[in-house]
Amino acid sequence: MHTDDTQTKVLALAVKSRLGLVSALIALALFGLLALLAPATTNIKPRLAQGYWLQPPKPLPDLSLTDHNGLKFNKTSLMGNWHILAYGYTSCPDVCPTTMLTLGALSKKLRNLDALKQPDFIFYTVDPLRDTEARLSDYVHFFEQGFGTKLMGLRTADINQQLSFEHFLGIKSSIEIKDINTQNITSTGFNDQYSVSHGMTLYVINPKAELSAVLMPTTNALGTSSFNLETLYQDFKTIIDALSITQ
């Protein structure tokens, strides 16, 4: 009986050891599987509510623009800060002013972020013929009091630079001049012989002067498009948080 008890104990220990080994092997296998999956999941960025990512970000080409103070603006000018760029024209009666007011509210809402994460804002005119430096400057100064951060106006009188820059970003705009005598077109007021149409898109440019994301407006049941303040805030914060995780 003593021998049988000893054999039983030895057998029980062997079974227990074998089960422990199997458990350890299963744990190692699961750990290896998770390790394989980890790199794939870290590369997946959260979805934006009203926009899309560029993966990888798209470096901006060399550009030569002028700001509302008449100073040269190029790719280097975008380095070191986040920027959100909107486009339109200063004579726009509704969409552009509404967008600028929304962006002003967004800039104030983003004050809770670290200083390096707070974006500067750019208004780019697609109508440089009427939007002279002086007119663009008045437009910027009118709206900048509603911004908690820097607001800048950009333009170019060089048609090649204009086409190149707008093509890169995918800016949609068209100008119809019914009167070929452009001397009748002034920078003040509207002209029945001159009309501008443009899309609604915001461009998020990272501190490396790369296009990181494109933010789109919300369209209601009546077909009217506009930017929602809370949606813009959440999307930009998502972009910033995702960058912080991957760094």
C-alpha positions as CSV (number, residue, x, y, z in Angstrom):
1,M,0.0,0.0,0.0
2,H,2.9,2.3,0.7
3,T,4.3,1.7,-2.7
4,D,1.0,2.3,-4.4
5,D,0.6,5.6,-2.5
6,T,4.0,6.8,-3.6
7,Q,3.3,5.8,-7.2
8,T,0.0,7.7,-7.1
9,K,1.7,10.8,-5.7
10,V,4.5,10.7,-8.4
11,L,1.8,10.3,-11.1
12,A,-0.2,13.2,-9.8
13,L,3.0,15.4,-9.8
14,A,3.7,14.4,-13.3
15,V,0.3,15.3,-14.5
16,K,0.4,18.6,-12.7
17,S,3.7,19.4,-14.3
18,R,2.5,18.5,-17.7
19,L,-0.6,20.7,-17.3
20,G,1.7,23.5,-16.2
21,L,3.9,23.1,-19.2
22,V,0.9,23.1,-21.5
23,S,-0.5,26.3,-19.9
24,A,2.9,28.0,-20.2
25,L,3.1,27.0,-23.9
26,I,-0.4,28.4,-24.5
27,A,0.5,31.6,-22.8
28,L,3.6,32.0,-24.8
29,A,1.7,31.4,-28.0
30,L,-0.9,34.0,-27.1
31,F,1.9,36.5,-26.2
32,G,3.5,35.9,-29.6
33,L,0.2,36.4,-31.4
34,L,-0.4,39.7,-29.6
35,A,3.2,40.8,-30.4
36,L,2.5,40.1,-34.1
37,L,-0.7,42.0,-34.1
38,A,0.6,45.0,-32.1
39,P,2.4,46.8,-35.0
40,A,-0.6,46.5,-37.2
41,T,-3.0,48.1,-34.7
42,T,-0.7,51.0,-33.8
43,N,-0.6,52.1,-37.4
44,I,-4.4,52.4,-37.5
45,K,-5.4,56.0,-36.8
46,P,-8.8,56.8,-35.3
47,R,-11.5,57.8,-37.7
48,L,-12.4,61.4,-38.1
49,A,-16.1,62.4,-37.8
50,Q,-16.1,64.7,-40.8
51,G,-12.9,64.3,-42.8
52,Y,-10.1,62.0,-43.8
53,W,-6.4,61.3,-43.1
54,L,-3.6,61.4,-45.5
55,Q,-1.4,58.4,-44.7
56,P,1.4,59.2,-44.9
57,P,1.1,63.0,-44.8
58,K,1.8,64.8,-48.1
59,P,4.7,67.2,-48.0
60,L,3.8,70.6,-49.5
61,P,5.7,71.7,-52.6
62,D,7.8,74.9,-52.7
63,L,5.4,77.8,-52.9
64,S,5.7,81.6,-53.2
65,L,2.7,83.5,-51.8
66,T,2.2,86.9,-50.1
67,D,0.5,87.4,-46.7
68,H,-1.9,90.3,-45.9
69,N,1.0,92.4,-44.8
70,G,2.8,92.1,-48.1
71,L,5.4,89.7,-46.7
72,K,6.6,86.7,-48.6
73,F,5.2,83.4,-47.5
74,N,6.7,80.0,-48.4
75,K,7.0,76.5,-47.2
76,T,9.4,77.4,-44.5
77,S,6.8,79.8,-43.1
78,L,4.7,76.8,-42.2
79,M,7.4,75.0,-40.2
80,G,7.1,74.6,-36.5
81,N,3.4,75.2,-36.1
82,W,0.1,73.5,-36.9
83,H,-2.1,75.4,-39.4
84,I,-5.7,75.1,-40.5
85,L,-6.3,76.7,-43.9
86,A,-9.6,77.8,-45.2
87,Y,-10.2,79.4,-48.6
88,G,-12.7,81.7,-50.2
89,Y,-12.9,85.4,-51.2
90,T,-13.5,88.6,-49.2
91,S,-16.6,89.5,-51.1
92,C,-18.3,86.2,-50.3
93,P,-21.6,87.1,-48.8
94,D,-22.4,84.1,-46.5
95,V,-20.3,81.0,-46.6
96,C,-16.9,82.6,-45.9
97,P,-18.0,84.9,-43.1
98,T,-19.8,82.0,-41.4
99,T,-16.8,79.8,-41.7
100,M,-14.5,82.5,-40.3
101,L,-16.7,83.0,-37.3
102,T,-16.7,79.2,-36.7
103,L,-13.0,79.0,-36.9
104,G,-12.6,81.9,-34.5
105,A,-14.8,80.0,-32.0
106,L,-12.6,76.9,-32.7
107,S,-9.4,78.8,-31.9
108,K,-10.8,79.8,-28.6
109,K,-12.0,76.3,-27.8
110,L,-8.5,74.9,-28.5
111,R,-6.9,77.2,-25.9
112,N,-7.0,74.2,-23.5
113,L,-4.3,72.5,-25.6
114,D,-0.6,72.9,-25.1
115,A,0.8,76.0,-26.9
116,L,2.7,73.9,-29.5
117,K,-0.6,72.1,-30.3
118,Q,-2.7,75.2,-30.9
119,P,-2.9,75.9,-34.7
120,D,-2.5,79.1,-36.5
121,F,-5.3,79.9,-39.0
122,I,-5.0,80.9,-42.7
123,F,-7.5,82.4,-45.1
124,Y,-6.4,81.9,-48.7
125,T,-8.2,84.0,-51.3
126,V,-9.1,82.4,-54.7
127,D,-9.9,85.9,-56.0
128,P,-6.6,87.8,-56.0
129,L,-7.8,90.1,-58.8
130,R,-10.2,91.9,-56.4
131,D,-8.6,90.8,-53.1
132,T,-5.7,93.1,-53.1
133,E,-3.2,93.2,-50.3
134,A,-5.1,96.1,-48.7
135,R,-8.5,94.5,-49.0
136,L,-7.2,91.2,-47.6
137,S,-5.6,93.0,-44.8
138,D,-8.9,94.7,-43.8
139,Y,-10.7,91.3,-44.0
140,V,-8.1,89.7,-41.7
141,H,-8.1,92.5,-39.2
142,F,-11.9,92.4,-39.1
143,F,-12.1,88.8,-38.1
144,E,-8.9,88.3,-36.1
145,Q,-10.4,89.8,-33.0
146,G,-12.5,86.7,-32.8
147,F,-9.5,84.4,-32.9
148,G,-7.6,83.3,-29.8
149,T,-4.5,82.6,-32.0
150,K,-2.9,84.0,-35.1
151,L,-4.9,84.6,-38.3
152,M,-3.2,85.2,-41.6
153,G,-4.4,86.1,-45.1
154,L,-2.6,84.7,-48.2
155,R,-2.8,85.6,-51.8
156,T,-0.8,85.4,-55.0
157,A,-0.9,87.5,-58.2
158,D,1.1,84.8,-60.0
159,I,-1.4,82.7,-62.0
160,N,1.1,79.8,-62.2
161,Q,1.7,79.8,-58.4
162,Q,-2.1,80.1,-57.8
163,L,-2.9,77.1,-60.1
164,S,0.0,75.0,-58.6
165,F,-1.0,75.7,-55.0
166,E,-4.7,75.2,-55.5
167,H,-4.1,72.0,-57.5
168,F,-2.0,70.5,-54.8
169,L,-4.6,71.1,-52.1
170,G,-7.5,70.2,-54.3
171,I,-9.1,73.6,-53.9
172,K,-12.3,73.9,-56.0
173,S,-13.1,77.4,-57.3
174,S,-14.1,79.1,-60.5
175,I,-14.3,82.8,-61.6
176,E,-16.7,83.9,-64.3
177,I,-16.0,87.3,-65.8
178,K,-18.8,88.3,-68.2
179,D,-17.3,91.7,-69.0
180,I,-13.9,91.2,-70.7
181,N,-13.1,94.8,-69.7
182,T,-11.5,94.0,-66.4
183,Q,-10.9,97.7,-65.7
184,N,-14.6,97.8,-64.6
185,I,-13.8,95.3,-61.9
186,T,-12.9,97.0,-58.6
187,S,-12.0,95.6,-55.2
188,T,-15.0,97.2,-53.6
189,G,-18.5,95.8,-53.6
190,F,-20.0,93.3,-56.1
191,N,-20.1,93.5,-59.9
192,D,-22.9,91.9,-61.9
193,Q,-20.3,90.9,-64.5
194,Y,-18.1,89.1,-62.1
195,S,-19.0,85.9,-60.1
196,V,-17.0,83.5,-57.9
197,S,-17.9,80.0,-56.8
198,H,-15.9,77.8,-54.5
199,G,-16.0,74.6,-52.4
200,M,-15.9,74.2,-48.6
201,T,-12.9,72.4,-47.3
202,L,-10.4,72.9,-44.4
203,Y,-6.8,71.7,-44.7
204,V,-4.8,70.6,-41.6
205,I,-1.1,71.2,-42.1
206,N,1.3,69.7,-39.5
207,P,4.5,71.4,-38.1
208,K,6.6,69.7,-40.8
209,A,4.7,71.6,-43.6
210,E,2.9,68.4,-44.6
211,L,-0.8,68.1,-45.4
212,S,-2.1,65.7,-42.6
213,A,-5.9,65.8,-43.0
214,V,-8.8,67.3,-44.8
215,L,-11.9,68.4,-42.9
216,M,-15.3,68.5,-44.6
217,P,-18.5,70.4,-43.8
218,T,-21.7,68.9,-42.6
219,T,-24.7,69.0,-45.0
220,N,-28.2,69.2,-43.6
221,A,-31.4,67.8,-45.0
222,L,-31.9,70.9,-47.1
223,G,-28.5,70.5,-48.7
224,T,-26.9,73.4,-46.9
225,S,-23.3,72.9,-45.9
226,S,-21.6,74.3,-42.9
227,F,-18.8,73.5,-40.4
228,N,-19.9,72.3,-37.0
229,L,-17.8,73.7,-34.1
230,E,-17.9,70.6,-31.9
231,T,-17.1,68.3,-34.8
232,L,-14.1,70.4,-35.9
233,Y,-12.9,70.5,-32.3
234,Q,-13.1,66.7,-31.8
235,D,-11.5,66.0,-35.2
236,F,-8.6,68.3,-34.7
237,K,-8.0,67.0,-31.1
238,T,-8.1,63.4,-32.5
239,I,-5.4,64.4,-35.0
240,I,-3.2,65.9,-32.3
241,D,-3.8,62.9,-29.9
242,A,-3.0,60.4,-32.6
243,L,0.3,62.2,-33.4
244,S,1.2,62.2,-29.7
245,I,0.7,58.4,-29.5
246,T,2.8,57.6,-32.5
247,Q,5.7,59.8,-31.5
